[in-house]
């Protein structure tokens, strides 16, 4: 059986499989998905697009459904992973500053992500030292300022950081739960 335009009578693997997108919606799809990268429904959108393409291309709705569900799960997992890594970088930056301060000391902190979205800064104050046999810890109160404008939203939080080998690490999730939503998954 011959493949290509007209080779499969333009059915299951015919014209749809060999056509390249022209200027229009096909060439705008990657740009559209890039703009939606911060959108919480990106997994659903990617799943719907890939599922409908697979179902249409194969003429098998069950395959389209399976591809759509799999794509949604993969995109959602990737979004959670990226979000957790960005949160960890912010928490590590705060903990590093906590490690060099004495009780009562205050300093500024700042995070600059590789993708410059969500770069935040603030101040922190070490409120108490927590002596511990396993690792020295410190309690800290910190602010988070989103953006560089004087009227940018500011949040106040408290947490604990502990020394782990030579580095200081974030030690407590509960006070920060309202700050970072992707603590599971």
N, C-alpha and C positions, 0 to 999 in steps of 0.2 A: 504494500500500500504506500502510496506516495504522500509525503508530508508537504506542508506549505499551503499557500493560498489556493484553494480549490482542490488540493490533493486529498483532503479528508472530507470533501464535500461541505466544507465550512461548518462542520458540526463540532463534536466534542473538542478535538485538537486542531481544528481548521483555522479560520481567519483570525479568531480571537487570540490564538497562541502565537501568531507570527506578526501581528500588527504592532508597530511601535507607536507610542503616544505622540500625537501631534501637538503643536502649540495649543495650549488650552488647559483643561483640567488635569490631564496626565502629567504635564510638566510642572504644574503648580502644587501637586500633592506633596512632594518632599518639603517644599517651603511652608506649606500649610501645617504639616506635622511638626516642623521645627518651631513654628510660632506657638503651637499648643504644648510645647514641652513642659510647661509648668502646670498644665491643666490636669486636674484629678481624673478626668474621664478619658485620658489619652489611651489607656488600655482598652476601654470599650470601643473607642473609635477605631483603633488599629485592628481589634478583633472583628469588628463589623466589616471593615474594608477587606481584610484578608479572607475572612470567611465567605463573604459574598463573591469575591474573585475566585476562590477555590471551588465553591459550589457551582458557579456559572461555568468556569473553565472545564470542570470535570463532569458537569451535568449530574452531580451526585450531591444532593442537599445534606446528607449525613456527613460526607467528607467536609463540606463547607462549614457545617456546624462544628465539627471536631477541630478544624483548623482555626476557626474563629475563637473558640474557647481556649485552645492552646496558646494562641497569640495574645489574647487578653491576659492570661495568667502570666506569660513570660514578660510582657511589657509592664504589668503591675509589679511583678517581683523586681524587675530592673529599676523601676522608679523608686520603690522602697529602699533598695540597696543604695542607690545614688543619694537619696535623702539621708539615710543613716550615715553614710561616709561624710557628707557635708556637715551633719550635726556633730559627728565625732571630731572633725577637724576644728570646729568652733569650740567644743568642750575642751579639747586638748590645748588650744590656745589660751583659754581662760585658766586651766589648771597649771600651765607653764608659768604664767604670771603669778598665780597664787604661791607657787613653790619658792619664789625668790623674795617674797614679802614676809616681814615679821607680823606678829599680832598687832592690829591697829594700823598697819600700813595700807596705803591706798595707791592704786596705779591705774593706768588706762590699758585697755586691751583692744585688739583689732584683728579681724579675719579678712583675708583677701583670697577668695576662692579662684581656682583656675578659670572657671566660667564666672565672670564678674556679676553674677546675679545673687543677691542675698549677702553681699559684703556688709558686715555689721561691725559695730564697735560699742564701747561703753567704758564704764569704770568699775572697779571692784575694790572691796575692803575686806581684809582678813579680820574676822570677829573673834575667833578663839582658836587656840591650839588644842588638839586632841591627842595626848600621848597614848601610844598604843604599842604593845609588844610586837605586833606583826608589822606595822608600818605607821610612821608619823602621819597624822592627818590634820587638816585645817578646815574650819568652817568659813564660808565666804558669803558676802552679800554682793551682788553685782547687778549692773544695769545693762540693758541691750537697747541700742539705738539703731533703728533701721534707716539707712540713708544718711546724707550729710547736711540736710537742711536743719536750721535751728528749731523748727517746729515738728521735727520727725517724731514719730511715736516712740515712747520710752517705756520699757518694762523693767520691773524690779523683781529679782529672784534671789533665792538662797540655796546653797548646796554645800557639799563636802568634797574636798580633793585630798588624795592620799599619795604618798611617795611610793612608787613602784620601781625598784632598782634605782636608777639614776634620774628617772623622769617622774613628774607628778601627773596623775591621771584623775579624771572625773570619777567619783566614787559613789554617788547617790543619784538615783533616777527620779525618785518621787517628787521632790520640790520642783523639778524641771518638767514634769509631765505636761503642764499647760503650755510650756514653751516649745517642746519638740513633740510632735504628734506621732511619729513613726518609731515608737519604742519597741514594737513587736514586728515579727515577720521575717 
